[in-house]
Amino acid sequence: MHSDFQEFEKGHTNFQKVKFNESKERFQKLIDDGQDPKALFIGCSDSRVMPAMITGSKPGDLFIVRNIGNFVAPFSPENNYHATASAIEYAVSVLEISDIIVCGHSHCGAIEALYKDIKETKENIHTIKWLELGAEAKKVAMLAYKNGSKEEMLRYTEKISVIYQLDNLLTYPAVKKRVENGTLHLHGWYYNMENGKIYYYDNKAYEFKELCKK
Ligand SMILES: [Zn+2]
């Protein structure tokens, strides 16, 4: 298999020689004062979605969770390992962040996989289970785009899914409490890879609007 792994060595050398030096004081301050991120960013693991780059964030700005499809599993405190849930709780209750962003994106492989008939094996068992978190969005999209194009339906599913994940966030007692007392704000974002634009969900207008300030 072809590997470009050595690229990382070069990249790290450059980081050490240039970027780390440039931000040395900032890094030291983040160690001395501890982190105080501005938001929890829940995004897809997709390598083409770059949370820091598309938001212009600096070290210490974003507390990030990434998973397949930027899904949020509903609160279910049984005896299991919940990576996304624990990151949400830590961000909300310990770091006391003021904002949570759930960021979906166009051309999402996880959303596309919802429409494929994938057989469960020992090699994909967790993935199949995880993709159940997109089932509601798929259901709505199938109803809305029964006669539409596949591409339209996929883009719609990606957006609708973000709204469902915001609903799932509210199943966490820590989140619900702080949203209700006005100290925590939830944001649904959609990153379009074709034009590099972020759209935010306006829950009063029921539409996604451009985040970019004109
Ligand atoms: Zn994705």
Residues whose N, C-alpha, C, O or C-beta is under 5 A from the ligand:
A	BS01	ZN	C44 D46 G69 C108 G109 A110
